[in-house]
């Protein structure tokens, strides 16, 4: 959906990425967007963020308040995969569009199918920013003629991956690595569950290309790195390409690339701009 002049938005999740988005909207960097509501499971986080913003958005006690506000055009999720699973369908049913940052939630086939069905029935839209990887426009274009192979290799400092459920459950000790270690190799559907905060980009690549089961993911803990590195390799009928993003971590959350938040800011601007560049 395209808004003629401006749009009113609500933000779910007031952590690192949510804060970057809220400040961008408040300063005008996100285009003609007004931030009307904030919601976080920890009310003190919403309150603290609201007090830092000139617009002083209202603090919701629950999602129902946001859904009931007919003036809200768009709800931005910046919380977690669990939040997407819990709130996505209700947001769309309430007549609002949705922007999803924790796109790994769509590794759940039933949830993705439900979202597609509800958007078709209501005419609402779900927006997924490109996030921390490059080349999503090329992947979408190439998929029109067919993609044979899509591989994501993610390399991160060991300290970033230590907190992932997959690493903890397997008792992997990444604290004293002297050389790179492959900690995961498998389909994107498994990767987004195992590393819910580290490889949402695998879900974005899957949705743009050949799906969660055919997209391959390799995750490497590399002690020589200070940046998060995402390499995408795609081969198909239209050709073959490789992209590599060496991303600075988010200032407030080293497990997240700063580019992911900036990608969402750029998408917000796209929604209200008349001239758009790229696929």
Order of alpha helices (4+ residues) and beta strands (2+ residues): beta-alpha-beta-alpha-beta-alpha-beta-alpha-beta-alpha-beta-alpha-beta-alpha-alpha-beta-alpha-alpha-beta-beta-beta-beta-beta-alpha
